[in-house]
Amino acid sequence: MSMVHVAPEVHLVLDPMSSLLAAERDDVIQYSMDPIVERIDDLDKIADDLVNSLAPDRPLLSSFPGRENTSYSAGIYSNLFYGVIVGLVFSGILAIVIYMLSMTGGL
C-alpha cells in the first residue's frame, strides 16, 4: 500500500486504493499490507484445495492438468478390490460351514 506524494511542499498525499487526498502527518505510522495479503491469498488457495480434496472430480492444487477424476477412479478400483476380497472370505467361510454340516449329517 503506497502513498503518492501529490504536493510534497505542502505535505499532501493520495491513497491510490481509495482515491483519498489527505495531509501527510508525522504522528501517523502506516504499514504496507501487501506481504500479508499475499500470504492470505496463499492460504486461500490451500483452503480451496482442502475443500476440493473432498470431491473426487475436482482438481487438486499440486496435481498435473487432466487428472481431475483420478481420485474417483482410484476409489472405484479400491472398493472393487476390497469387495472381491470380502466376498471371497465370506464365500470361503460359508463353504467351510456347509462342508462341516454335511460331514456331521446336519444338512
ChimeraX attribute file (.defattr): number of C-alpha atoms within 10 A of each C-alpha:
attribute: neighborCount
match mode: 1-to-1
recipient: residues
	/A:1	12
	/A:2	14
	/A:3	15
	/A:4	13
	/A:5	16
	/A:6	14
	/A:7	12
	/A:8	10
	/A:9	7
	/A:10	10
	/A:11	12
	/A:12	16
	/A:13	20
	/A:14	18
	/A:15	15
	/A:16	12
	/A:17	9
	/A:18	7
	/A:19	9
	/A:20	11
	/A:21	15
	/A:22	12
	/A:23	13
	/A:24	16
	/A:25	10
	/A:26	6
	/A:27	6
	/A:28	7
	/A:29	6
	/A:30	9
	/A:31	8
	/A:32	9
	/A:33	10
	/A:34	11
	/A:35	10
	/A:36	10
	/A:37	11
	/A:38	11
	/A:39	11
	/A:40	12
	/A:41	12
	/A:42	12
	/A:43	12
	/A:44	12
	/A:45	13
	/A:46	14
	/A:47	12
	/A:48	13
	/A:49	16
	/A:50	13
	/A:51	12
	/A:52	15
	/A:53	15
	/A:54	10
	/A:55	14
	/A:56	16
	/A:57	15
	/A:58	17
	/A:59	19
	/A:60	19
	/A:61	14
	/A:62	7
	/A:63	10
	/A:64	9
	/A:65	9
	/A:66	8
	/A:67	12
	/A:68	16
	/A:69	14
	/A:70	15
	/A:71	17
	/A:72	13
	/A:73	13
	/A:74	12
	/A:75	13
	/A:76	11
	/A:77	12
	/A:78	11
	/A:79	12
	/A:80	12
	/A:81	12
	/A:82	11
	/A:83	12
	/A:84	12
	/A:85	12
	/A:86	12
	/A:87	12
	/A:88	12
	/A:89	12
	/A:90	12
	/A:91	12
	/A:92	12
	/A:93	12
	/A:94	12
	/A:95	12
	/A:96	12
	/A:97	12
	/A:98	13
	/A:99	13
	/A:100	13
	/A:101	12
	/A:102	11
	/A:103	10
	/A:104	8
	/A:105	8
	/A:106	8
	/A:107	9
